[in-house]
Amino acid sequence: MGEVRCAIYTRKSTDEGLEKEFNTLEAQREASENFIKSQKHQGWVLIDEHYDDGGYSGGNMKRPALERLLKDIADNKVDMIVVYKIDRLTRSLTDFAKMVDVFEKHQCSFVSVTQNFNTADSMGRLTLNMLLSFAQFEREIGAERVRDKIAASKKKGIWMGGGVPYGYEVVDRKLVIKPEEAKEIRFMYDMYIQYKSAQAVSELMEEKGYKKLARTAIYRMIQNPIYMGKIKHKDIVYDGQHEGIVSQEVFMEAQEVSEKRPSTQRICLFNNNEVGIMRGLLTCGCCHASMTPTASQAHGTKRYYYTSNIAKTHGYHRCTNGAVQQAAMDDCMIKIVSQLLQDPKVFQALIEKVAPNKTMELFRILRTPEKVLYKLADRYKLLLMRLLITGVTLNYETMEINWTDLGLSLLSESLLQSTSGHQTVLPIPFVKHKGHTEIHLPDNIMANPHFDNELIKGICLGFRYQKMIDQTHRSIAEVSIKENIDAGYLSRLLRLTSLSPAIIRTILKGHQPPKFYLRTLMRSDIPPLWEDQEKKYGFTILD
């Protein structure tokens, strides 16, 4: 007679009482061990492995010990499963059918200690199915009673447990407001109504020193009626027995923002997850599609671009405009918009509208509107752009800026010269240089200085070597040996000292013409006359 390896499986639906010295799982195991001993004459042997599921329902198969048992059966480690009652193994007919398939596939049997039946004949299988049907019926009836009790309790406004909502604590099984957390909840609702963005609310809460919540958590909290003193059961909302943190009017206003705001008017106020202060305002002049930020990553660096949606969806061969660097586009629009804000009173009023209590201190320190704009968070810049601009169309050679009535009323004389109706047309200001995008706006539009460090360093070296030659009376060859520099390169640097003082001052202030680089000077002859230099290199405005 062969050896029959037996495994005992025990289960209890709740974890109540499991901490006792002798609990129900141990009772089931003791009865099963005694049964196995009584079958010793048939070669039954108990294996050492324990399969105990305490606190797991029999309505499904997601039980750690059961999963281990089924795996061991598949590995041919178990020949017989012993349970106290058949409902300890499962309370679902569907799950039982799955288990029987596994048992038959691996020549494994099972037996119940307290229920004597034989599955070898049809009557035994009928008896087993009847027992399982009653077990499943009992489980479903119990579940229905629990659901009915929860529904009746919630109808009376009673909180039925679960995760305690942020802003509350449980006292005598009732929700009680925690004042500090409730303050954060009210701030969250107010900011969501104002900025219409869960991510913006998350960043604002972190700035305020409150708990930073994820966007998904904020959306759930915004839509949870428990914060207005209600209890929800399925689709019905009842008056709760707890006090609400926000008023019903504030809660409903937040729902209106969340549900009725058109996707086309979506305002991005993100600092990290989404970028671009021109988001939603750019249009491609080639394919007439909206341009939205997209990202590429190379050599560990992530770069953002504004790209046509048609190009992203259907391929870049559908649009000849190409992508624009997000940072360059945003920087360009800040330079242009800052020209509308030269009046301190207008500037203060606009910034106060989008970023309350952040204006005058920054303005006193930084003095110029452009520097203040750079210091503001992206969400404030975006709101300001929407106050002044309705849209920007990027063509291959031009950029069309469409102003709001407010923006049009603030245009400077230099911008009005290029404006017809509500639209200003400017040449594309982006110039590629050594893999970088530079911004060169028209001369009549005041722009931030662009300091070319390579050019400035070259001029400084030219004067340094010229001074060295004058003071030491050494030749170019001798200086090149002493400084370990090529004599030809040194000669070309010395020619930079012949530039006019006005051109040098302009370069040092960062107002040189577009495409005026060090290599331009090093590779061509510099005219001896200063007037000819200014004409050749395009210095129309000199400092």
SULQUIGI-V919160 format. One record per residue. SS is DSSP state (alpha for helix, beta for strand, coil for the rest). PHI is phi in whole degrees, -180 to 180 (none if undefined). NEAR is the number of other ideal C-beta (glycine too) atoms within 10 Angstrom. Layout:
SS|PHI|NEAR + SS|PHI|NEAR
This chain:
coil|none|6 + coil|-79|7 + coil|-80|10 + beta|-111|15 + beta|-82|18 + beta|-108|23 + beta|-120|25 + beta|-99|25 + beta|-115|23 + beta|-127|25 + beta|-153|26 + beta|-139|20 + coil|-68|17 + coil|-122|11 + coil|-94|11 + coil|-70|12 + coil|86|11 + coil|-70|14 + coil|-78|8 + coil|-69|9 + coil|-63|5 + coil|-128|8 + coil|-102|17 + alpha|-66|18 + alpha|-65|19 + alpha|-69|14 + alpha|-65|12 + alpha|-61|23 + alpha|-68|19 + alpha|-63|14 + alpha|-64|17 + alpha|-69|24 + alpha|-63|15 + alpha|-63|10 + alpha|-66|18 + alpha|-65|20 + alpha|-63|10 + alpha|-69|11 + coil|-105|15 + alpha|-62|10 + alpha|-65|7 + alpha|-95|12 + coil|89|13 + beta|-74|19 + beta|-133|13 + beta|-82|17 + coil|-84|15 + coil|-76|5 + coil|-65|14 + coil|-102|13 + beta|-124|23 + beta|-122|19 + beta|-114|21 + beta|-98|19 + coil|88|12 + coil|-124|19 + coil|-73|16 + coil|-88|23 + coil|-82|17 + coil|-147|13 + coil|-104|16 + coil|-85|9 + coil|-134|21 + alpha|-56|11 + alpha|-67|17 + alpha|-65|21 + alpha|-64|13 + alpha|-65|15 + alpha|-63|24 + alpha|-64|21 + alpha|-67|11 + alpha|-67|18 + alpha|-64|21 + alpha|-64|13 + coil|-87|9 + coil|62|11 + coil|-102|15 + coil|-132|25 + coil|-109|20 + beta|-145|21 + beta|-108|22 + beta|-115|24 + beta|-126|24 + coil|-69|24 + coil|-138|15 + alpha|-63|23 + alpha|-74|21 + alpha|-71|23 + alpha|-78|22 + coil|-166|25 + coil|-118|24 + coil|-125|20 + alpha|-63|12 + alpha|-63|11 + alpha|-65|18 + alpha|-64|19 + alpha|-62|12 + alpha|-65|13 + alpha|-65|21 + alpha|-60|15 + alpha|-60|10 + alpha|-66|13 + alpha|-61|18 + alpha|-67|10 + alpha|-64|10 + coil|-113|16 + coil|53|9 + coil|-114|23 + beta|-116|15 + beta|-143|20 + beta|-145|20 + beta|-105|20 + coil|-67|20 + coil|-99|12 + coil|-126|14 + coil|-92|9 + coil|-150|17 + coil|-123|11 + coil|-86|17 + coil|-75|9 + coil|-117|10 + alpha|-66|8 + alpha|-64|11 + alpha|-65|13 + alpha|-67|14 + alpha|-62|12 + alpha|-59|17 + alpha|-63|19 + alpha|-64|14 + alpha|-64|11 + alpha|-61|16 + alpha|-67|20 + alpha|-63|11 + alpha|-68|13 + alpha|-64|22 + alpha|-66|20 + alpha|-61|11 + alpha|-63|13 + alpha|-64|18 + alpha|-68|13 + alpha|-63|10 + alpha|-62|13 + alpha|-64|12 + alpha|-64|10 + alpha|-62|10 + alpha|-65|10 + alpha|-63|11 + alpha|-65|10 + alpha|-66|11 + alpha|-63|14 + alpha|-63|13 + alpha|-65|11 + alpha|-69|16 + alpha|-66|19 + alpha|-62|13 + coil|-88|11 + coil|85|14 + coil|-90|18 + coil|-75|19 + coil|-104|12 + coil|90|10 + coil|98|6 + coil|-65|5 + coil|-74|12 + coil|-61|18 + coil|-61|18 + coil|106|23 + beta|-127|21 + beta|-135|12 + beta|-100|11 + beta|-129|8 + coil|54|5 + coil|64|9 + beta|-127|13 + beta|-81|21 + beta|-128|11 + beta|-68|15 + coil|-97|16 + alpha|-55|8 + alpha|-66|9 + alpha|-70|16 + alpha|-64|18 + alpha|-61|14 + alpha|-67|18 + alpha|-63|21 + alpha|-64|15 + alpha|-61|15 + alpha|-61|28 + alpha|-64|23 + alpha|-63|16 + alpha|-70|21 + alpha|-67|23 + alpha|-65|16 + alpha|-77|14 + alpha|-102|19 + coil|60|17 + coil|-149|23 + alpha|-67|23 + alpha|-67|19 + alpha|-61|25 + alpha|-61|27 + alpha|-59|25 + alpha|-68|21 + alpha|-66|22 + alpha|-66|18 + alpha|-68|13 + alpha|-61|11 + coil|-77|13 + coil|90|8 + coil|-86|17 + coil|-67|13 + coil|-83|14 + coil|-109|19 + coil|-71|11 + alpha|-56|15 + alpha|-62|9 + alpha|-66|15 + alpha|-64|21 + alpha|-60|15 + alpha|-64|13 + alpha|-69|21 + alpha|-62|21 + coil|-95|14 + coil|-90|15 + alpha|-68|17 + alpha|-63|19 + alpha|-77|25 + alpha|-108|19 + coil|85|19 + beta|-117|17 + beta|-122|22 + beta|-107|14 + beta|-129|15 + coil|58|7 + coil|-103|5 + beta|-109|10 + beta|-112|14 + beta|-116|16 + beta|-67|12 + coil|-89|21 + coil|-88|13 + coil|-102|19 + coil|-86|11 + coil|-78|18 + coil|-86|26 + coil|-116|21 + coil|-74|14 + alpha|-65|12 + alpha|-65|9 + alpha|-65|18 + alpha|-62|21 + alpha|-69|13 + alpha|-65|16 + alpha|-65|22 + alpha|-66|13 + alpha|-66|11 + alpha|-62|17 + alpha|-71|15 + alpha|-97|8 + alpha|-102|7 + coil|-72|12 + coil|-64|6 + alpha|-65|5 + alpha|-70|7 + alpha|-104|9 + coil|-62|11 + coil|-106|15 + coil|-88|20 + coil|-124|25 + coil|-82|19 + coil|-102|15 + coil|-114|9 + coil|-71|10 + coil|-129|15 + coil|-128|18 + coil|103|24 + coil|-81|26 + coil|-103|24 + coil|-60|23 + coil|86|17 + coil|-111|22 + beta|-99|24 + beta|-133|18 + beta|-82|24 + coil|-75|18 + coil|-85|18 + coil|-104|17 + coil|60|11 + coil|-104|19 + beta|-65|18 + beta|-110|32 + beta|-125|19 + beta|-65|18 + beta|-136|17 + beta|-126|11 + beta|-133|11 + beta|-134|8 + beta|-149|7 + coil|56|4 + coil|79|5 + beta|-114|7 + beta|-99|9 + beta|-121|13 + beta|-112|18 + beta|-137|19 + beta|-90|25 + beta|-134|25 + beta|-61|28 + alpha|-65|15 + alpha|-66|18 + alpha|-63|22 + alpha|-68|16 + alpha|-84|9 + alpha|-111|13 + coil|109|9 + alpha|-75|14 + alpha|-73|7 + alpha|-83|14 + coil|-142|22 + coil|-90|12 + coil|-70|18 + coil|79|14 + coil|-98|21 + beta|-122|22 + beta|-59|17 + alpha|-61|24 + alpha|-64|14 + alpha|-67|18 + alpha|-64|28 + alpha|-64|22 + alpha|-63|18 + alpha|-61|24 + alpha|-70|23 + alpha|-65|21 + alpha|-62|18 + alpha|-71|25 + alpha|-65|23 + alpha|-62|20 + alpha|-71|19 + alpha|-84|22 + alpha|-115|21 + coil|-72|13 + coil|-75|12 + alpha|-58|12 + alpha|-68|7 + alpha|-64|15 + alpha|-60|20 + alpha|-63|15 + alpha|-64|12 + alpha|-69|22 + alpha|-68|23 + alpha|-62|13 + alpha|-70|13 + alpha|-97|18 + coil|-140|18 + coil|-56|10 + coil|65|7 + coil|-119|16 + coil|-88|20 + alpha|-66|13 + alpha|-63|10 + alpha|-64|18 + alpha|-66|17 + alpha|-65|9 + alpha|-80|10 + alpha|-96|14 + coil|73|10 + coil|-104|14 + alpha|-57|24 + alpha|-61|18 + alpha|-67|15 + alpha|-64|23 + alpha|-61|22 + alpha|-63|15 + alpha|-81|11 + coil|-73|20 + coil|-68|16 + alpha|-59|20 + alpha|-65|22 + alpha|-74|19 + alpha|-62|22 + alpha|-62|26 + alpha|-62|21 + alpha|-65|23 + alpha|-58|22 + alpha|-71|17 + alpha|-72|14 + alpha|-106|22 + beta|-128|20 + beta|-96|15 + beta|175|16 + beta|-132|22 + beta|-108|19 + beta|-101|21 + coil|-98|15 + coil|-66|10 + coil|-119|7 + beta|-131|13 + beta|-128|23 + beta|-106|15 + beta|-106|24 + beta|-103|17 + beta|-96|21 + coil|-76|15 + alpha|-60|9 + alpha|-64|13 + alpha|-61|20 + alpha|-63|18 + alpha|-70|11 + coil|-103|19 + coil|-62|19 + coil|-78|14 + alpha|-61|8 + alpha|-64|14 + alpha|-77|21 + alpha|-63|11 + coil|-64|12 + coil|-106|17 + beta|-113|15 + beta|-132|8 + coil|66|8 + coil|-101|14 + beta|-117|15 + beta|-108|23 + beta|-111|13 + beta|-126|17 + beta|-66|13 + coil|-57|15 + coil|-91|21 + beta|-96|16 + beta|-125|14 + beta|-84|10 + beta|-148|13 + coil|54|8 + coil|82|5 + beta|-111|9 + beta|-100|16 + beta|-106|16 + beta|-108|18 + coil|-128|19 + coil|-81|20 + coil|-55|14 + coil|-60|14 + coil|-79|13 + coil|-109|17 + coil|-64|15 + coil|-123|20 + coil|-65|17 + coil|-58|12 + coil|-115|15 + coil|-85|14 + coil|-92|18 + alpha|-61|8 + alpha|-65|12 + alpha|-67|20 + alpha|-63|16 + alpha|-63|11 + alpha|-63|19 + alpha|-65|20 + alpha|-62|13 + alpha|-65|17 + alpha|-60|20 + alpha|-68|14 + alpha|-65|12 + alpha|-70|21 + alpha|-65|17 + alpha|-66|11 + alpha|-63|15 + alpha|-67|15 + alpha|-66|9 + alpha|-82|8 + alpha|-101|11 + coil|57|8 + coil|-89|14 + coil|-83|11 + alpha|-60|14 + alpha|-63|10 + alpha|-66|14 + alpha|-65|18 + alpha|-64|18 + alpha|-68|12 + alpha|-63|11 + alpha|-92|13 + coil|55|6 + coil|-136|14 + coil|-64|10 + alpha|-64|13 + alpha|-64|10 + alpha|-65|12 + alpha|-62|18 + alpha|-62|12 + alpha|-68|16 + alpha|-67|22 + alpha|-64|17 + alpha|-66|15 + alpha|-67|22 + alpha|-72|15 + alpha|-87|13 + coil|-66|21 + coil|-66|18 + alpha|-57|9 + alpha|-66|14 + alpha|-65|20 + alpha|-64|16 + alpha|-63|12 + alpha|-63|21 + alpha|-64|22 + alpha|-65|16 + coil|-90|13 + coil|79|15 + coil|-114|19 + coil|-70|22 + coil|-65|15 + coil|-62|16 + coil|59|13 + coil|-103|17 + coil|-121|17 + alpha|-60|18 + alpha|-65|11 + alpha|-63|13 + alpha|-76|21 + alpha|-72|14 + coil|-99|9 + coil|-133|11 + coil|-76|8 + coil|-93|18 + coil|-57|16 + coil|-71|8 + coil|-85|10 + alpha|-65|15 + alpha|-62|9 + alpha|-69|12 + alpha|-62|18 + alpha|-63|18 + alpha|-71|12 + alpha|-65|14 + alpha|-96|18 + coil|79|13 + coil|-86|21 + coil|-84|9 + coil|-119|10 + coil|-115|13 + coil|-92|14
